[in-house]
Amino acid sequence: MELLNFMYSNTLSTTSATGLLDVLMAADKFEVASCMRYCSRLLRSKDMTPDSALLYLELPSSVLMAEAVQPLTDAAKQYLAGRYKDITKFQEEMITLPLAGIEAILSSDDLQVASEDAVYDFVLKWARAQYLQLEERREILGSRLARFIRFPYMTCRKLKKVLTCSDFDHDVSSKLVLEALFFKAEAPHRQRTLAAEEAATLNRRFVERAYKYRPVKVVEFELPRQQCVVYLDLKREECANLFPSGRVYSQAFYLGGQGFFLSAHCNMDQQSSFHCFGLFLGMQEKGSVCFAVDYEFASRVKPTEEFVSKYKGNYKFTGGKAVGYRNLFAIPWTSFMAEDSLYFINGVLHLRAELTIS
């Protein structure tokens, strides 16, 4: 009756989500696309719940005219991605979600995660909980979920573990890791080009999420002394968001078996009482470990756009300690962030830290 009523009056008397879904399915059966779109629009205007959103995700496989419900399906994906964007906070609840829900969440660029390593760890945890048989798990990970993990932004230490993870078919994991390493080896401008090319597609493996810990590129040397060169890129908007007292941390990197990190700060210059940009190097592990490190901070500078050394020194690290400079560029924050700043090249601040065990 509701469907007939719509065909004569373009209105429906039912307003409940269950009633609208029933009418939508009947309209699909009789190929009344206009009624399906009408029901879809009314359902989108209602408050969603995780259960209703998951139900809407199933519609394209349940109806003949899937395009009529696509806006509703898209809205359900956005709802789930927004509700569960903090993976750490909702991890136990998310473990029970079906595959379609997990795919909707992982496709988001706005996940609140420490790093892509955390996304990988969660996907493995979910797959092991949902698919107890190894072959089933390998199939789901390889054919459905791997494309939502942005392997190029994982740390090299975690990528090594991917290669030996039995949950992935070895050929699949080898291909994923190789692709990630090739991306890491690209110049920054080429990485941005690849990310921009994929931003308009469903495959977003080269698109960076807003990680709590910023990805770094690391080059390691064993001889003549143990050394690593670390590259950290920060976008202009990331730096702007640090004002007036914020800080952003890099992913961990390793030298001599010890974990280190870089942190960029907006500080108050203690002598001149103005805000400025600071850079610090810290040791990750707390404890009794102690060894000396020669370090040097550098930044690419216009007009040559080459790296120019800013500070160097030697510091005896113990666990949990850090060394750095509150005003790396010896200028006020306003000059650092100005449109004619010497330090932003195509909107990106390029920092380099060299560490050598002394």
C-alpha positions in Angstrom: 0.0 0.0 0.0 2.8 2.4 0.8 4.4 1.9 -2.6 1.1 2.5 -4.3 0.5 5.6 -2.2 3.9 6.9 -3.3 3.3 6.2 -7.0 0.1 8.3 -6.8 1.1 11.0 -4.4 4.9 11.0 -4.1 4.6 10.8 -0.3 4.8 8.1 2.3 2.9 7.8 5.6 5.5 5.6 7.3 8.4 7.5 9.0 10.2 4.7 10.9 13.5 3.4 9.6 12.2 -0.2 9.5 9.1 0.9 7.6 11.2 2.9 5.1 13.5 0.0 4.5 10.5 -2.3 3.8 9.2 0.2 1.3 12.6 0.6 -0.3 12.9 -3.2 -0.8 9.4 -3.3 -2.3 10.3 -0.4 -4.6 13.4 -2.3 -5.7 11.4 -5.4 -6.5 9.0 -3.4 -8.7 11.8 -1.2 -10.1 10.4 2.1 -8.8 13.8 3.9 -8.6 12.2 7.3 -7.6 10.7 5.7 -4.5 14.0 4.1 -3.6 15.8 7.4 -3.8 13.0 9.0 -1.7 13.4 6.4 1.0 17.1 6.6 0.9 17.0 10.4 1.4 14.6 10.1 4.4 16.8 7.4 6.0 19.9 9.6 5.5 18.1 12.3 7.5 17.6 10.1 10.5 20.2 9.5 13.3 22.2 6.4 12.5 23.4 3.8 14.9 26.2 1.2 14.3 23.6 -1.4 13.6 21.6 0.7 11.1 24.8 1.8 9.3 25.9 -1.9 9.0 22.5 -2.7 7.6 22.7 0.0 5.0 26.1 -1.2 3.9 24.5 -4.5 2.9 21.9 -2.9 0.7 24.0 -2.8 -2.6 24.3 -6.6 -2.5 20.6 -7.0 -1.6 18.9 -4.8 -4.2 18.8 -4.8 -8.0 19.1 -1.1 -8.4 22.2 -0.5 -6.2 22.9 3.0 -7.6 19.6 4.2 -6.1 20.9 3.5 -2.6 24.5 4.5 -3.1 24.1 7.9 -1.3 22.7 6.0 1.7 25.6 3.5 1.6 28.1 6.3 1.4 26.5 8.1 4.4 26.7 4.8 6.4 30.5 4.5 5.6 31.0 8.1 6.7 29.1 7.5 9.9 31.2 4.4 10.8 34.5 6.1 9.9 33.6 9.0 12.1 32.3 7.0 15.0 35.3 4.6 15.1 38.1 6.9 14.0 39.9 6.4 17.3 40.9 2.8 16.9 42.6 2.5 20.2 39.5 3.8 22.2 37.0 1.5 20.4 39.2 -1.5 19.7 37.2 -4.0 21.7 33.9 -2.9 20.1 35.4 -2.9 16.6 36.7 -6.5 17.0 33.1 -7.6 16.7 32.2 -5.6 13.6 31.7 -7.5 10.3 34.1 -7.2 7.3 32.0 -4.4 5.5 32.2 -2.2 8.6 36.0 -2.7 9.0 36.5 -1.8 5.4 34.5 1.4 5.7 36.5 2.5 8.8 39.9 1.6 7.3 39.2 3.5 4.1 39.2 6.8 6.0 42.1 9.2 5.9 41.0 10.6 9.3 41.8 7.7 11.6 43.2 8.8 14.9 46.2 6.5 15.1 49.7 6.7 16.4 51.1 5.3 13.1 50.2 2.9 10.3 51.8 0.2 12.3 48.9 0.4 14.7 46.4 0.0 11.8 48.3 -3.1 10.7 48.3 -4.6 14.2 44.6 -4.0 14.6 43.8 -5.6 11.2 45.7 -8.7 12.2 44.0 -8.8 15.6 40.5 -8.5 14.0 41.3 -11.1 11.3 42.5 -13.6 13.9 39.4 -13.1 16.0 37.0 -13.4 13.0 38.7 -16.1 10.9 40.1 -18.9 13.0 41.2 -21.0 9.9 44.6 -19.8 8.5 43.6 -20.2 4.9 40.4 -18.2 5.3 42.4 -15.5 7.1 45.0 -15.3 4.4 42.3 -15.0 1.8 40.5 -12.2 3.6 43.7 -10.3 4.3 45.1 -10.7 0.8 41.9 -10.0 -1.2 40.0 -7.6 1.0 41.9 -5.9 3.8 45.5 -5.5 2.6 44.5 -2.7 0.3 43.3 -0.6 3.2 46.6 -0.8 5.1 49.0 1.9 3.9 52.2 -0.1 4.0 54.4 2.7 2.6 53.8 4.6 5.9 54.7 1.7 8.1 58.1 1.6 9.8 60.8 -0.5 8.3 61.0 -2.6 11.5 57.3 -3.5 11.1 57.7 -4.2 7.4 60.3 -6.8 8.3 57.7 -8.5 10.5 55.2 -8.4 7.6 57.6 -10.5 5.6 57.6 -13.3 8.2 53.9 -13.0 9.2 52.2 -16.4 8.5 48.8 -14.7 8.3 49.7 -13.3 4.9 50.5 -15.4 1.8 54.3 -14.9 1.3 53.9 -13.7 -2.3 51.3 -11.1 -1.2 53.4 -9.9 1.7 56.6 -9.7 -0.5 54.8 -7.6 -3.1 53.3 -5.3 -0.5 56.6 -4.7 1.3 58.5 -4.2 -2.0 56.0 -1.6 -3.1 56.3 0.2 0.3 60.1 0.3 0.1 60.1 1.6 -3.4 57.7 4.4 -2.3 60.0 5.2 0.7 62.9 5.5 -1.7 61.2 8.1 -3.9 62.0 11.8 -3.6 59.5 13.7 -1.5 58.0 15.5 -4.6 57.5 12.2 -6.3 55.8 10.8 -3.2 53.4 13.7 -3.2 52.7 13.2 -6.9 51.9 9.5 -6.3 49.6 10.4 -3.4 47.8 13.1 -5.4 47.2 10.6 -8.3 45.6 8.1 -5.9 43.6 10.7 -3.9 40.9 10.6 -6.5 40.7 6.7 -6.6 39.4 4.0 -4.3 43.0 2.8 -3.8 44.6 5.2 -1.3 47.7 3.2 -0.3 50.0 6.2 -1.0 47.8 8.8 0.8 49.1 9.7 4.3 46.8 9.7 7.3 47.1 12.3 10.1 49.3 10.1 12.3 50.1 11.1 15.9 53.7 10.1 15.2 55.0 11.5 11.9 56.7 9.1 9.4 60.4 9.5 8.9 62.9 8.3 6.2 66.0 6.7 7.7 69.4 5.8 6.2 71.6 3.7 8.3 75.4 3.1 8.2 77.5 0.6 10.1 81.0 1.7 9.1 83.2 3.5 9.9 80.9 4.2 12.8 77.3 3.4 13.6 75.3 6.3 12.1 71.8 7.1 10.9 70.5 10.0 8.9 66.8 10.8 9.6 64.6 12.9 7.4 61.4 14.5 8.8 59.0 16.5 6.6 56.3 18.7 8.1 53.6 20.5 6.1 53.1 24.2 6.6 49.6 23.6 8.1 51.1 21.1 10.6 53.6 23.7 11.8 50.8 26.3 12.0 48.8 24.0 14.2 51.7 23.9 16.7 51.1 27.5 17.8 51.2 28.6 20.6 52.6 25.7 22.6 52.1 22.5 20.6 54.5 19.7 19.7 54.6 16.8 17.2 56.6 13.6 17.4 58.3 11.5 14.8 58.0 7.7 14.6 60.8 5.9 16.4 64.1 5.1 14.7 67.0 3.1 15.9 70.7 3.5 16.5 72.9 1.1 18.4 69.9 -0.9 19.3 68.3 2.1 21.1 65.1 3.9 20.1 65.2 7.6 19.3 62.6 10.2 18.2 62.5 13.7 16.9 60.0 16.3 18.3 59.1 19.7 16.8 57.8 22.4 19.2 56.4 25.8 19.2 58.3 27.4 22.2 58.6 30.7 23.9 62.1 32.0 23.5 63.3 32.5 27.0 65.6 35.4 26.2 63.5 37.4 23.7 60.0 36.4 24.9 58.7 35.6 21.5 57.4 32.3 20.0 59.8 30.2 17.9 60.3 26.8 16.3 62.3 24.2 18.2 63.6 20.8 17.4 64.6 18.1 19.9 66.1 14.6 19.8 65.1 12.2 22.5 65.9 8.6 23.6 62.8 6.4 23.8 63.6 3.8 26.4 63.8 4.7 30.1 66.4 3.0 32.2 70.1 2.8 32.8 71.3 2.7 29.2 73.9 5.5 28.5 76.0 6.3 25.5 77.3 9.4 23.7 76.0 10.6 20.4 77.3 13.2 17.9 74.3 14.9 16.4 73.6 17.6 13.8 70.3 19.3 12.8 69.9 20.7 9.3 67.1 22.1 7.2 66.6 22.8 3.5 66.8 26.5 2.8 65.9 28.8 -0.1 67.1 29.8 -2.6 69.4 26.8 -3.1 66.9 24.4 -1.5 69.9 22.4 -0.1 70.3 21.2 3.4 72.1 23.7 5.6 73.4 22.8 9.1 71.8 24.6 11.9 73.2 23.1 15.1 75.6 20.3 16.0 76.8 18.8 19.3 77.5 15.8 21.4 75.2 14.5 24.1 75.4 11.6 26.5 72.0 10.1 26.4 70.3 8.2 29.2 66.9 6.7 28.8 64.1 9.2 28.6 66.4 12.2 28.1 66.4 14.7 25.2 68.6 17.4 23.6 67.7 20.1 21.2 67.2 23.8 20.4 64.3 25.9 21.4 64.8 28.3 18.5 66.3 26.2 15.7 66.3 29.0 13.1 67.1 31.9 15.5 64.0 33.8 14.3 60.6 34.6 15.7 57.6 32.3 14.9 56.0 35.0 12.7 59.1 35.1 10.5 59.4 31.3 10.4 55.7 31.0 9.2 55.7 34.1 6.9 54.7 33.6 3.3 58.3 34.5 2.2 59.9 32.1 4.8 63.1 30.6 3.6 62.3 27.2 5.2 59.1 26.1 3.4 59.6 24.6 0.0 56.4 24.0 -1.8 54.6 24.2 1.5 56.9 21.6 3.2 59.5 22.0 5.9 62.4 19.5 5.3 64.4 18.6 8.4 67.4 16.3 8.8 69.1 14.9 11.8 72.4 13.0 11.7 73.3 10.8 14.6 76.6 9.0 15.1 77.7 6.9 18.1 80.8 8.6 19.4 
